[in-house]
Amino acid sequence: MFVLGEKLAEEITLRIKEAREILKPAVHRTPIVFSKTLSDIAKAEVSLKLENLQKTGAFKVRGAYYKLSKLLQAGRVEKVVTASSGNHAQGVAYSASVLGVKAIVVMPKHTPFYKVNATRSYGAQVVLHGDTYDEAYAYAVELAEKERIPLVHPFDDPEIIAGQGTIGVEIYEDLPNVETVLVPVGGGGLISGIAIALKRLNSRVKVIGVQPTGAPSMYLSYRHGQPVETPRVFSIADGVIVKKPGKLTFELVQEFVDDIVVVDDREIAKAVFLLLERAKTVAEPAGALSVAALTSGAYDARGKKVACVISGGNIDPSLLSRIINQVLFLEGRQVRIQGILPDKPGQLKRVIDPIAELGFNIIEIYHERLNPLINPGMAQVTLGLEVPSRESVEILLLKLKELGLEFTLVS
């Protein structure tokens, strides 16, 4: 047993109780809803804790608001600084604006505009610095020392952890028979808080972390029994990309988390799509990690009562569009067919008529005449189609072949 972790957990447990009272007027008590679709897929009883419906669109505001409240209790604070490329930035910016504190948020230079603008919209001063979060964080530390103002760490802080831990209490109150809780993991603040809260309420509840295969620092650290740094990280789940877990969070995860699993970006994309289509829920990739663990089979939940934490919903609309299109192709609901036609009027109609008869929808048509591999007087035609299933495309290809038109499925 980790003695430091146990002592820290006792301290955080007390702070979770205080955080609940402080957060009541400031944040939403987000709903937990049953999902029949996910239950059928996982052969379990699956409910979703919808932190994507939280103020600022993610759970981070809980820890940020509690932390700033405690700083104000301890003395006069006029300004704070933090580093983040996403949800923590907005959580601190929002909390600071509500509590009357100025906030400086250091973000990497290549942070998407929509995240920068969202943070500024809450009144924060945004400073773009460095190519990575680590470089932005190092600069935030410099600013804190230079201006002698508090630094609000995104995860490795007892008060941040306690604020996030209020989610665990809400899950247990709304779902007292829960057996397993699946939690997205980046630096470990969220899962540390939830695990402490749940284990104190019912030690039999299993807490399972989920990370992307492209950013598995906590997963590797958990397996090796010591903090592991992953120098190369990449995932569409940018909200959980952390090269190395925190000192405090690693200690707590080792003691209170039952397991950590990993899922790849394709499975994360499928989970985002599934939540949108069937649960009518918009989740960012990091927020959908818990569902990806179920749908991919990374965690076997058969027969269990499970809660999945949907930690955030701040997704770039352009990324969401790409995910939707990619998953539709992966599932065979959008396809492309390709063939060579004489470059004459009326030839394309011969292809389109059978498509219309089958009730397929054409979403794009691309003609290529300049390819030197295509005979003069001919054109290569690629059609993007919405279809009921990939199997139904075979019927179309046979119909076209009967008309003397050779088309093949290309994606």
LUMMARDREN-780897 format. One record per atom (N, C-alpha, C): residue in one letter; x, y, z. Coordinates in steps of 0.05 Angstrom, whole numbers, plus 32768, in hexadecimal, padded with zeros to 4 digits. Example, Ala and Ser with C-alpha at 12.3 -4.5 7.8 and 13.67 -1.06 7.14 Angstrom:
2
A81087F8E809C/A80F67FA6809C/A81087FBE809C/S81017FD3808E/S81117FEB808F/S81028001809D/
***
This chain:
411
M80117FE88000/M800080008000/M801180198000/F8009802D7FF1/F801880467FF0/F800F80588007/V8020805C801A/V8019806B8032/V80128088802A/L802380948019/L801E80AF8011/L800380B18003/G7FFD809E7FF1/G7FE3809D7FE3/G7FCC809C7FF6/E7FCE808B800B/E7FB88088801E/E7FB480A2802E/K7FC980AF8037/K7FC780C88046/K7FBB80DE8034/L7FC480DF801B/L7FBA80F28008/L7F9D80ED8002/A7F9680D48000/A7F7A80CD7FFB/A7F6780D68011/E7F7080D3802A/E7F6080DD8040/E7F5B80FB803F/E7F7081098038/E7F6E81268035/E7F5B812D801E/I7F5E811F8008/I7F4D81257FF1/I7F30811E7FF7/T7F2B81088005/T7F108101800C/T7F028117801B/L7F108123802E/L7F04813A803D/L7EFF8152802A/R7F1181568018/R7F0E816C8006/R7EF781687FF1/I7EF3814F7FEA/I7EDC81497FD8/I7EC281517FE5/K7EBF814C7FFF/K7EA78154800E/K7EA38172800D/E7EB981818011/E7EB8819E8011/E7EB381A87FF4/A7EC0819B7FE1/A7EBD81A37FC5/A7EA081A17FBC/R7E92818C7FC5/R7E7681897FBD/R7E6581A17FC5/E7E6A81AC7FDD/E7E5A81C37FE6/E7E6281DC7FD7/I7E7C81DF7FD2/I7E8581F77FC4/I7E7B81F77FA7/L7E7B81DF7F9B/L7E7381DD7F7E/L7E5581DD7F79/K7E4581D87F8D/K7E2881D77F89/K7E1D81EE7F79/P7E2382077F81/P7E17821D7F72/P7E2682257F58/A7E3D82177F54/A7E4F82207F3E/A7E4F820F7F26/V7E4A81F57F29/V7E4B81E27F13/V7E3181D17F12/H7E2E81C37EFB/H7E1781B27EF8/H7E1B81977F06/R7E06818C7F12/R7E0681707F19/R7DFE81617F00/T7E1081567EF1/T7E0A814B7ED7/T7DFA81317ED9/P7DE9812B7EC6/P7DD981137EC7/P7DE980FA7EC2/I7DDE80E37ECC/I7DE980C97EC4/I7DD180BA7EB8/V7DD580B17E9F/V7DBF80A67E8F/V7DC5808A7E86/F7DB180797E86/F7DB4805D7E7C/F7DB5805D7E5E/S7DC6804C7E53/S7DC880497E36/S7DC2802C7E2E/K7DAB80287E21/K7DA4800D7E18/K7DB780047E02/T7DBE80167DF0/T7DD0800E7DDA/T7DEA80047DE4/L7DF780137DF6/L7E11800A7E01/L7E0E7FF17E12/S7DF77FEF7E20/S7DF27FD87E30/S7DF17FBF7E1F/D7DE37FC17E08/D7DE17FAA7DF6/D7DFC7FA37DEA/I7E0C7FB77DE3/I7E267FB27DD7/I7E397FA47DEC/A7E397FAF7E04/A7E4B7FA57E19/A7E407F8D7E28/K7E267F877E24/K7E197F727E34/K7E1B7F787E51/A7E157F917E58/A7E177F9B7E73/A7E027FB07E77/E7E007FBB7E8F/E7DEE7FD27E95/E7E007FEB7E95/V7DFE7FFA7E80/V7E1080117E7C/V7E02802C7E7F/S7E0D803D7E90/S7E0380587E93/S7E19806C7E8D/L7E1280847E85/L7E2580987E7D/L7E2380B07E90/K7E3A80B77E9C/K7E3C80CF7EAD/K7E4480E67E9A/L7E3180F97E94/L7E35810C7E7F/L7E4281267E87/E7E5C81257E8B/E7E6B813D7E92/E7E6F814F7E79/N7E6881457E62/N7E6881567E4A/N7E53816C7E4C/L7E3F81687E5E/L7E2A817C7E62/L7E31818F7E79/Q7E4A818D7E83/Q7E53819E7E99/Q7E5881BB7E8E/K7E5981CE7E9F/K7E6181E97E97/K7E7D81E87E8B/T7E8181F77E76/T7E9981F77E65/T7E9C81DD7E55/G7E8981CB7E57/G7E8981B37E46/G7E9A819C7E50/A7EA4819D7E68/A7EB681887E72/A7EB881897E91/F7EC181737E9C/F7EC381707EB9/F7ED781837EC6/K7EEA818E7EB7/K7F01819C7EC2/K7EF981B47ED3/V7EE181BF7ECE/V7ED981D77EDD/V7ED581D07EFB/R7ECF81B77F01/R7ECC81AF7F1D/R7EE581B47F2D/G7EFB81A97F24/G7F1481AC7F32/G7F1E81C97F32/A7F1B81D67F1B/A7F2481F27F18/A7F1682047F2B/Y7EFB82027F2C/Y7EEB82147F3E/Y7EF2820F7F5B/Y7EF481F67F63/Y7EFA81F07F7F/Y7F1681FA7F86/K7F2981F67F74/K7F4581FF7F79/K7F46821E7F7D/L7F39822C7F6B/L7F3982497F6D/L7F2B82537F86/S7F1582457F8D/S7F06824C7FA6/S7F1882497FBE/K7F2782347FBF/K7F39822F7FD6/K7F5082447FD7/L7F5A824C7FBF/L7F6E82617FBF/L7F63827B7FCA/L7F4B82817FC3/L7F3E829A7FCD/L7F3982987FEB/Q7F3282807FF5/Q7F2E827D8012/Q7F4882818021/A7F5E82798015/A7F78827B8022/A7F8482978023/G7F7A82A88012/G7F8482C48011/G7F7C82D17FF7/R7F8482EB7FF5/R7F7D82FA7FDD/R7F8C82F17FC5/V7F7D82E97FB1/V7F8982E07F97/V7F7D82F07F81/E7F8D82FE7F72/E7F83830F7F5C/E7F8783027F41/K7F9A82EF7F3F/K7FA182E47F25/K7FAC82C87F29/V7FA682B67F16/V7FB2829B7F16/V7FBC82967EFA/V7FCD82817EF8/V7FD782797EDD/V7FD4825A7EDB/T7FCF82517EC3/T7FCE82347EBE/T7FD8822F7EA2/A7FDB82157E9C/A7FE3820D7E81/A7FD081F77E79/S7FC681F87E61/S7FB381E47E57/S7FAF81E87E39/S7FA881D37E2B/S7FA181D57E0F/S7F8481D17E0A/G7F7481D07E20/G7F5781CA7E1C/G7F4581D07E33/N7F3A81BA7E3E/N7F2481BD7E51/N7F2C81CA7E6C/H7F4481C47E75/H7F4D81D07E8E/H7F5081EF7E8B/A7F5881F77E73/A7F5B82147E6D/A7F3F82217E70/Q7F2B82157E65/Q7F1082217E66/Q7F05821F7E83/G7F0B82097E91/G7F0282077EAC/G7F0D821C7EBE/V7F2782227EBC/V7F3482377ECC/V7F2A82527EC3/A7F2882577EA9/A7F1F82717EA0/A7F0382777EA9/Y7EF182637EA7/Y7ED582677EB0/Y7ED4826C7ECF/S7EE2825B7EDE/S7EE1825E7EFB/S7EED82787F04/A7F0282817EF7/A7F0F829A7EFE/A7EFB82B17EF9/S7EED82B07EE3/S7EDA82C67EDC/S7EC482C77EF0/V7EBA82B07EF9/V7EA482AF7F0D/V7EAD82B97F28/L7EC682B27F2F/L7ED082B87F4A/L7EDE82D37F4B/G7EE082E17F34/G7EEC82FC7F34/G7F0A82FC7F35/V7F1682E77F29/V7F3382E57F28/V7F3C82E67F0B/K7F5382F37F06/K7F5E82F37EEC/K7F6D82D97EE7/A7F6C82D07ECE/A7F7982B77EC7/A7F8B82BA7EAF/I7FA482AF7EB1/I7FB582AD7E9A/I7FB6828F7E92/V7FB182897E79/V7FB1826E7E70/V7FC6826B7E5A/V7FDA825B7E5F/V7FEF82567E4B/V7FE7823D7E3B/M7FE582407E21/M7FDD822B7E0F/M7FF382277DF9/P7FF7820F7DF0/P800A820A7DDB/P8003821B7DC2/K801782237DB3/K801382357D9C/K8000822A7D87/H7FFF820F7D85/H7FEE82037D70/H7FD381F97D7A/T7FCB82037D91/T7FB081FC7D9C/T7F9B82057D88/P7F8781F37D82/P7F7281FB7D6F/P7F6482157D77/F7F5D82257D63/F7F5182407D68/F7F39823E7D7A/Y7F28822A7D76/Y7F0F82297D84/Y7F1382267DA2/K7F2A82187DAA/K7F3082167DC6/K7F3B82307DD2/V7F4B823D7DC2/V7F5682577DCB/V7F3F826B7DCE/N7F2E826C7DBA/N7F17827F7DBB/N7F0482797DD2/A7F0082607DD7/A7EEE82587DEE/A7EFA82617E08/T7F14825E7E0B/T7F2182667E24/T7F2082857E27/R7F2582937E12/R7F2482B07E13/R7F0882BA7E19/S7EF482AB7E0F/S7ED882B47E13/S7ED082B57E31/Y7EDF82A77E42/Y7EDA82A87E5F/Y7EEA82BE7E6C/G7EF982CE7E5D/G7F0782E47E68/G7F2482E07E6F/A7F2E82C87E68/A7F4A82C27E6F/A7F5D82CF7E5B/Q7F7582D57E65/Q7F8B82DE7E53/Q7F9982C67E49/V7F9882C17E2F/V7FA582A97E24/V7FC182B07E19/V7FD482A17E21/V7FF082A47E18/V7FF7828B7E08/L7FFE828E7DEF/L800682777DDE/L802482747DDF/H802D825C7DE9/H804982587DED/H8050823B7DEA/G806582357DDB/G806F82197DD9/G806082097DC5/D806C81F37DBD/D806081E07DAA/D805081CA7DB8/T805581C57DD1/T804881B07DE0/T803D81BA7DFA/Y802C81A97E07/Y802181B07E21/Y803881B47E35/D804C81A27E34/D806281A37E47/D807181BE7E46/E807481C87E2E/E808181E27E2A/E807081F97E35/A805681F67E30/A8043820A7E3A/A8042820A7E58/Y804381F27E64/Y804281F07E81/Y805C81FC7E8D/A807281F67E81/A808C82017E8C/A808B82207E8C/Y807F822B7E77/Y807D82487E76/Y806982537E8B/A805482447E90/A8041824C7EA5/A804E824C7EC0/V806082397EC5/V806F82387EDE/V808082517EE0/E808D82597ECA/E809D82717ECA/E808D828A7ED0/L8075828C7EC4/L806382A37EC9/L805B82A47EE6/A8054828C7EF1/A804C828B7F0D/A806182957F20/E807A828E7F1A/E809182977F2B/E809682B57F27/K809582BD7F0E/K809B82D97F07/K808782EC7F13/E806D82E57F10/E805882F77F19/E804F82F17F36/R805A82DB7F41/R805382D37F5C/R803582CF7F5F/I802B82BE7F4D/I800E82B77F4E/I800C82997F4E/P7FF5828F7F58/P7FF182727F5A/P7FF082647F3F/L7FFB824D7F3D/L7FF9823C7F26/L7FE482277F2B/V7FD182257F19/V7FBB82117F1C/V7FC281F97F0A/H7FCB81E37F16/H7FD381CC7F06/H7FBA81BD7EFC/P7FBC81B37EE4/P7FA481A67ED9/P7F9B818C7EE6/F7FAE817E7EF4/F7FA681647F00/F7FB5815D7F19/D7FCE81657F1C/D7FDE815B7F32/D7FDC816D7F4B/D7FC4816F7F55/D7FBF81817F6C/D7FA881767F7C/P7FAA81737F96/P7F9581677FA7/P7F7A81747FA4/E7F79818F7FA1/E7F60819C7F9F/E7F5381997F83/I7F6481987F6E/I7F5981917F54/I7F4E81757F54/I7F5D81627F60/I7F5481467F61/I7F3981447F71/A7F3881537F87/A7F1F81527F97/A7F07815D7F88/G7F0B81737F79/G7EF5817D7F69/G7EEB81697F55/Q7EFE815B7F47/Q7EF581477F34/Q7EE8812F7F43/G7EF0812A7F5B/G7EE581137F6B/G7EC881167F71/T7EBD812E7F6F/T7EA081317F74/T7E9081227F5F/I7E9B811C7F48/I7E8D810C7F34/I7E8880F07F3F/G7E9C80E57F4D/G7E9980CA7F58/G7E8380C87F6C/V7E8080DD7F7D/V7E6A80DD7F90/V7E4F80DE7F82/E7E4D80EE7F6E/E7E3480F17F5F/E7E2D80D67F51/I7E4080C97F46/I7E3B80AF7F39/I7E30809B7F4D/Y7E3C809A7F65/Y7E3380877F79/Y7E17808E7F84/E7E1280A77F87/E7DF880B07F91/E7DE280A97F7C/D7DE780AD7F63/D7DD380A97F4E/D7DD2808C7F45/L7DE8807D7F49/L7DE980617F40/L7DF680507F56/P7DE9804D7F6D/P7DF580407F84/P7DFD80237F80/N7DF280167F6C/N7DF97FFA7F66/N7E0E7FF77F51/V7E1C800D7F4A/V7E31800C7F36/V7E477FF97F3E/E7E517FEA7F2B/E7E677FD77F31/E7E817FDF7F25/T7E807FED7F0E/T7E997FF57F00/T7E9580117EF5/V7EA980227EF8/V7EA9803D7EEC/V7EC1803F7EDA/L7EBC80467EC1/L7ED1804A7EAD/L7ED680687EAA/V7EF080707EAB/V7EF8808C7EAD/V7F0E80927E99/P7F0B80A77E88/P7F2180B07E77/P7F3980B97E89/V7F5180B47E7F/V7F6980BB7E8E/V7F7D80CA7E7D/G7F8680E17E87/G7F9C80F07E7C/G7FB280F17E90/G7FB281087E9F/G7FC5810B7EB5/G7FBD80FC7ECE/G7FA480F57ED0/G7F9B80E57EE7/G7F8A80F37EFC/G7F85810D7EF9/G7F76811B7F0D/G7F5981127F0F/L7F4C810E7EF9/L7F3081057EF9/L7F2D80E97F06/I7F3C80D67EFC/I7F3980BB7F06/I7F4280B97F24/S7F5680C87F2C/S7F5E80C87F48/S7F4880D17F5A/G7F3B80E77F53/G7F2580F17F64/G7F0D80DE7F64/I7F0680D47F4D/I7EEF80C27F4B/I7EF580A87F5B/A7F0D809D7F58/A7F1480847F65/A7F1380877F83/I7F1F809D7F8E/I7F1E80A17FAB/I7F0280A37FB5/A7EF180B37FA7/A7ED680B77FB0/A7EC6809C7FB0/L7EC9808D7F9A/L7EBA80747F99/L7EC4805F7FAC/K7EDE805C7FAF/K7EE980487FC1/K7EE2804E7FDE/R7EDF80677FE5/R7ED7806E8000/R7EB980688005/L7EA9806A7FEF/L7E8D80647FF2/L7E8680467FEF/N7E9580387FDE/N7E92801B7FDB/N7EAB80107FCF/S7EBB80037FDF/S7ED57FF97FD6/S7ED37FE47FC1/R7EBB7FD87FBC/R7EB87FC37FA8/R7EB57FCE7F8C/V7EAF7FE87F89/V7EAC7FF47F6F/V7EC77FF47F61/K7EC77FEA7F48/K7EE07FE97F38/K7EE280037F28/V7EFA800F7F29/V7EFF80277F19/V7F1480217F04/I7F0C80247EEB/I7F1D801D7ED4/I7F2480357EC4/G7F3D803A7EC0/G7F4680517EAF/G7F4980497E92/V7F46805D7E80/V7F4880587E63/V7F5A806E7E57/Q7F6E80657E49/Q7F8080787E3B/Q7F8280707E1D/P7F8A80837E0C/P7F8F807D7DF0/P7FA9806E7DED/T7FAB805C7DDA/T7FC4804E7DD5/T7FDB80617DCE/G7FD480787DC2/G7FE8808B7DB9/G7FF2809D7DCF/A7FE6809C7DE7/A7FEE80AD7DFE/A7FEA809D7E18/P7FFA80887E1C/P7FF480757E31/P800580787E4B/S800B80917E52/S801F80957E68/S801580897E82/M7FFC808D7E89/M7FF280827EA3/M7FEF80637EA1/Y7FE7805A7E8A/Y7FE4803D7E86/Y8000802F7E8A/L8014803A7E7E/L802F802F7E80/L803A80327E9D/S803480497EA9/S803D804E7EC4/S8030803A7ED7/Y801680367ED3/Y800780237EE4/Y801280077EE1/R80197FFF7EC9/R80247FE47EC4/R80407FE17ED0/H80507FF67ECF/H806C7FF47ED8/H806F7FFB7EF5/G805B80067F01/G805D800C7F1E/G806D80257F24/Q807380357F0F/Q8081804E7F13/Q807A80617EFC/P807C807B7F00/P8075808E7EEA/P808680897ED1/V807980887EBB/V808680837EA1/V8080809B7E8F/E809480A57E82/E809080BB7E6F/E808F80B07E53/T807C80B97E43/T807980B17E27/T808080C97E16/P809880CA7E0B/P80A180E27DFC/P809180E87DE3/R808780D37DD6/R807880D77DBD/R805B80CF7DC2/V804A80E37DC0/V802D80DE7DC5/V801D80EA7DAE/F800880DC7DA7/F7FF580E67D93/F7FDB80D77D95/S7FC580E67D95/S7FAA80DA7D95/S7F9680EF7D8E/I7F7F80E77D82/I7F6A80FA7D7E/I7F5E81037D99/A7F6380F37DAE/A7F5980FA7DC9/A7F6D810D7DD5/D7F6F81267DCA/D7F8381387DD3/D7F8081427DF0/G7F68813F7DFA/G7F6281487E16/G7F7081377E2B/V7F7A811F7E23/V7F88810E7E37/V7FA581087E2F/I7FB081187E1D/I7FCC81147E15/I7FDE81207E2A/V7FEA810F7E3A/V7FFD81177E4F/V801681057E4C/K802E81107E4B/K804581007E48/K804D80F07E61/K804680FB7E78/K804D80EF7E92/K803880F57EA7/P802F80E17EB6/P801A80E77ECA/P802680F77EE1/G801481037EF1/G801D81137F08/G802781017F1E/K8037810D7F30/K804180FD7F47/K802B80F57F59/L801981077F60/L800381017F72/L7FEF80EE7F65/T7FE880F47F4C/T7FD480E37F3E/T7FDF80C77F39/F7FF880C47F33/F800380A97F2F/F800080997F49/E800780A57F5F/E800680987F79/E7FE9808F7F7F/L7FD680A07F7A/L7FBA809A7F7F/L7FAE80857F6C/V7FB680877F53/V7FAD80737F40/V7FB780587F47/Q7FD180567F4F/Q7FDC803C7F56/Q7FCC802F7F6D/E7FC380407F7F/E7FB680357F97/E7F9880307F93/F7F8A80427F85/F7F6D80417F85/F7F6080387F6A/V7F6F80377F55/V7F64802F7F3B/V7F6980127F36/D7F5480047F2D/D7F567FE77F2A/D7F647FDD7F10/D7F627FED7EFB/D7F707FE67EE2/D7F6F7FFE7ECF/I7F807FFD7EBB/I7F8080117EA6/I7F8280017E8B/V7F7280097E78/V7F727FFD7E5E/V7F7780127E49/V7F7F800A7E31/V7F84801D7E1B/V7F7380167E03/V7F6C802B7DF3/V7F5C80287DDB/V7F6980397DC5/D7F6780307DAC/D7F73803F7D96/D7F6080557D8C/D7F6B80667D7B/D7F5C807D7D71/D7F4380757D60/R7F46805F7D52/R7F2E80567D42/R7F17804E7D54/E7F1D80417D6B/E7F08803A7D7D/E7EFD80527D8C/I7F0E80667D91/I7F05807F7D9D/I7EF2808D7D8A/A7EF9808E7D70/A7EE8809B7D5C/A7ECC808D7D5B/K7ECD80737D5B/K7EB480647D5B/K7EA2806A7D73/A7EAF806E7D8A/A7EA080747DA2/A7E93808F7DA1/V7EA280A37D96/V7E9780BE7D92/V7E7F80BD7D80/F7E8180AE7D6A/F7E6C80AB7D57/F7E53809D7D64/L7E5880877D72/L7E4380787D7F/L7E34808A7D93/L7E4280997DA3/L7E3580AB7DB7/L7E2480BF7DA9/L7E2E80CA7D92/L7E1F80DE7D83/L7E0680D27D77/E7E0980BB7D6A/E7DF380B07D5B/E7DDE80A37D6D/R7DE680947D80/R7DD380847D90/R7DCC80907DAB/A7DDF809E7DB8/A7DDA80AA7DD2/A7DD380C87DD0/K7DD580D27DB7/K7DD080EF7DB3/K7DE181017DC4/T7DFA80F87DC7/T7E0D81067DD9/T7E26810D7DCA/V7E2E81277DCC/V7E4781307DBF/V7E5D812D7DD3/A7E71811C7DCD/A7E8881187DDE/A7EA1811D7DCE/E7EB4812A7DDA/E7ECF812D7DCE/E7EDD81127DCF/P7EF1810D7DBF/P7EFE80F37DC0/P7F0780EA7DDC/A7F1480FC7DEB/A7F1C80F57E06/A7F0480EE7E18/G7EEE80FC7E13/G7ED680F77E23/G7EC980DC7E1D/A7ECF80D17E05/A7EC380B87DFD/A7ED4809F7E03/L7EEB80A37E10/L7EFD808D7E16/L7EEF80767E25/S7EDF807D7E39/S7ED280697E49/S7EC080577E38/V7EB180637E26/V7EA080547E14/V7EB080437E01/A7EC6804E7DF7/A7ED7803F7DE5/A7EE280257DF2/A7EE780277E0C/A7EF1800F7E1A/A7EDC7FF97E1A/L7EC280007E1B/L7EAD7FEC7E1A/L7EA97FE27DFE/T7EA67FF47DEA/T7E9E7FEB7DCF/T7EB57FDC7DC1/S7ECE7FE27DC9/S7EE57FD47DBD/S7EEB7FBA7DCA/G7EE07FB57DE1/G7EE67F9D7DF0/G7EFF7F9F7E01/A7F0B7FB77E02/A7F237FBB7E13/A7F1D7FB57E30/Y7F047FBA7E38/Y7EFB7FB37E53/Y7EE17FA27E50/D7EE27F8B7E5C/D7ECB7F787E5B/D7EB87F7E7E72/A7EA17F8A7E6B/A7E8E7F927E7F/A7E767F7F7E81/R7E777F697E74/R7E607F577E73/R7E547F517E8F/G7E3A7F567E91/G7E2C7F507EAA/G7E2F7F647EC0/K7E3E7F7A7EBB/K7E437F8E7ED0/K7E327FA77ECD/K7E2F7FB57EE3/K7E227FCF7EE3/K7E387FE47EE1/V7E387FF27ECA/V7E4F80027EC3/V7E4780207EBF/A7E5980327EC9/A7E55804E7EC3/A7E6D80577EB2/C7E6880657E9C/C7E7D80707E8B/C7E7D808E7E8F/V7E9480997E97/V7E9680B67E99/V7E9C80C27E7E/I7E8980D27E74/I7E8D80E17E5B/I7E9880FC7E64/S7EB280FF7E63/S7EC081157E72/S7EBE81307E65/G7EB881317E4B/G7EB6814B7E3E/G7EAA81497E22/G7EA081607E18/G7E9481617DFE/G7E9E81777DEC/N7EB681817DF2/N7EC181987DE2/N7ED1818D7DCB/I7EC381887DB5/I7ED0817D7D9D/I7ECE81917D86/D7EE481937D78/D7EE581A47D60/D7ED181997D4C/P7EBE81AA7D42/P7EAA81A17D2F/P7EB781947D16/S7ECD819E7D0D/S7EDA81927CF5/S7EE481767CFC/L7EEF81717D14/L7EF781567D1C/L7EDF81447D1E/L7EC9814E7D2A/L7EB1813E7D2C/L7EA781357D10/S7EA881487CFD/S7EA081417CE2/S7EB1812B7CD6/R7ECC812D7CDB/R7EDE81197CD0/R7ED980FE7CDD/I7ED380FE7CF7/I7ECE80E57D05/I7EB580D87CFA/I7EA080E87CF6/I7E8780DD7CEC/I7E8B80D07CD1/N7E9980DE7CBF/N7E9D80D37CA4/N7EAF80BA7CA5/Q7EC380BA7CB5/Q7ED580A37CB7/Q7EC6808B7CC1/V7EB6808E7CD6/V7EA880777CE2/V7E93806D7CCE/L7E86807F7CC0/L7E7280767CAC/L7E7F80647C97/F7E98806B7C8F/F7EA6805B7C7C/F7EAF80407C89/L7EB880427CA1/L7EC1802A7CAF/L7EAA80157CB3/E7E9380207CB7/E7E7B800F7CBB/E7E6E80077CA1/G7E7880117C8B/G7E6D800A7C71/G7E5380187C6B/R7E4E802E7C78/R7E35803D7C73/R7E3B80547C5F/Q7E54805A7C5A/Q7E5C806B7C44/Q7E72805B7C35/V7E70805B7C1B/V7E84804D7C0B/V7E8B805D7BF2/R7EA180557BE5/R7EA880617BCC/R7EAB804A7BB7/I7E9F804F7BA0/I7EA3803C7B8A/I7EB0804B7B73/Q7EBF803C7B62/Q7ECF80497B4D/Q7ECE80387B34/G7ECD80467B1D/G7ECD80397B03/G7ED5804C7AED/I7ED880407AD5/I7EE080507ABD/I7EC880517AAA/L7EC2806A7AA1/L7EAB806E7A8F/L7EB4807D7A76/P7EA780787A5F/P7EAC808A7A48/P7EA580A77A4F/D7EB680B97A47/D7EB280D57A4E/D7E9E80E17A3B/K7E8480D87A3D/K7E6F80E27A2B/K7E5680E87A3B/P7E4580FA7A31/P7E2C81017A3F/P7E1B80E87A43/G7E0F80E67A5A/G7DFC80D07A60/G7E0880B87A6D/Q7E2380B67A6D/Q7E30809E7A78/Q7E2D809D7A97/L7E2F80B47AA4/L7E2D80B47AC1/L7E1180AC7ACA/K7DFC80B47AB9/K7DE180AD7AC0/K7DDD808F7AC2/R7DEC80807AB1/R7DEA80627AB2/R7DF280577ACD/V7E0480657ADA/V7E0D805D7AF5/V7DFA80677B0A/I7DF0807F7B07/I7DDF808B7B1C/I7DC4807E7B1D/D7DB980757B07/D7D9E80697B07/D7D9C80507B19/P7DAF803D7B18/P7DAE80267B2A/P7DB1802E7B48/I7DC280437B4C/I7DC6804D7B67/I7DAB80577B72/A7D9D80667B62/A7D8380717B6A/A7D6E805B7B6F/E7D6E80477B5E/E7D5C80307B61/E7D5F80227B7C/L7D7880207B85/L7D7E80137B9E/L7D7A80257BB7/G7D74803F7BB2/G7D6F80517BC8/G7D88805B7BD5/F7DA080587BC8/F7DB980637BD4/F7DBA80817BCF/N7DC9808E7BE0/N7DCC80AB7BDE/N7DE980B27BD5/I7DEB80C27BC0/I7E0580CB7BB6/I7E0E80E37BC6/I7E2680E17BD3/I7E3080F87BE2/I7E4781067BD5/E7E5480F97BC1/E7E6981077BB2/E7E6E80F87B97/I7E7681077B83/I7E7E80FC7B6A/I7E9881097B61/Y7EAB80F97B58/Y7EC581047B50/Y7ECC80F97B35/H7ED1810A7B21/H7EDA81027B06/H7EF881087B04/E7F0680F57AF7/E7F2280F97AF2/E7F2780F27AD4/R7F2F81077AC5/R7F3581037AA9/R7F5281057AA2/L7F6281117AB3/L7F7E81187AAC/L7F9281037AB5/N7F8980EE7AC1/N7F9B80D97ACA/N7FA780CB7AB1/P7FC280CB7AAE/P7FCE80C07A96/P7FC980A27A94/L7FC180957AA9/L7FBC80787AA8/L7FA080727A9D/I7F9080877A9A/I7F7580837A8F/I7F7580897A71/N7F6A80777A61/N7F69807B7A44/N7F5B80957A3C/P7F6580A27A27/P7F5880BA7A1D/P7F3B80B47A16/G7F2980C77A1C/G7F0D80C27A16/G7EFE80B47A2C/M7F0D80AD7A42/M7F0080A07A59/M7F0480B17A72/A7EF480AC7A86/A7EF580BB7A9F/A7EF280A77AB6/Q7F0380AB7ACA/Q7F00809B7AE3/Q7EEC80A97AF5/V7ED8809A7AFE/V7EC380A67B0F/V7EC380997B2A/T7EC480A97B3F/T7EC2809F7B5B/T7EA980AB7B67/L7E98809A7B73/L7E7F80A37B7F/L7E80809C7B9D/G7E7A80B07BAE/G7E7680AB7BCB/G7E5980A67BD0/L7E5280907BDD/L7E3680897BE1/L7E2F80847BFE/E7E17808B7C06/E7E0C80827C20/E7DFB80697C1A/V7E0180547C29/V7DF4803A7C23/V7DEC802D7C3D/P7DD8801A7C3C/P7DCF800D7C55/P7DE57FFC7C62/S7DF67FEF7C51/S7E0C7FDE7C5B/S7E1F7FDA7C44/R7E377FD17C4C/R7E4C7FCB7C37/R7E437FB47C25/E7E337FA17C30/E7E2A7F8A7C21/E7E187F937C0A/S7E087FA87C0F/S7DF57FB17BFB/S7E037FBD7BE2/V7E1C7FC57BE6/V7E2B7FD07BCF/V7E307FBA7BBA/E7E327FA17BC3/E7E377F8B7BB0/E7E207F897B9C/I7E087F8E7BA6/I7DF07F8D7B94/I7DF37FA37B7F/L7DFC7FBB7B87/L7E007FD17B74/L7E157FC97B5F/L7E2B7FBF7B68/L7E417FB87B56/L7E387FA37B41/L7E287F907B4A/L7E1E7F7C7B37/L7E0B7F887B23/K7DFA7F9B7B2B/K7DE87FA87B19/K7DF77FB87B04/L7E0C7FC67B0D/L7E1D7FD57AFB/L7E2B7FC37AE7/K7E347FAC7AF1/K7E427F997ADF/K7E2F7F8E7ACA/E7E167F8A7AD1/E7E027F817ABD/E7DFE7F957AA7/L7E037FAF7AAE/L7E017FC47A9B/L7E1B7FC97A8B/G7E2F7FB87A91/G7E487FBB7A83/G7E5A7FCF7A90/L7E557FD67AA9/L7E647FEB7AB7/L7E757FDD7ACD/E7E8F7FDF7ACB/E7EA07FD27ADF/E7EA87FE67AF5/F7E9C7FE37B0C/F7EA27FF47B23/F7EAC7FE27B3A/T7EBE7FED7B4A/T7EC87FDE7B61/T7EC57FF07B7B/L7EC47FE27B91/L7EC37FEF7BAB/L7EDF7FF77BB3/V7EE380127BB7/V7EFF801B7BBE/V7F0280237BDB/S7EEC80287BE9/S7EEE802D7C06/S7ED2802C7C12/
***
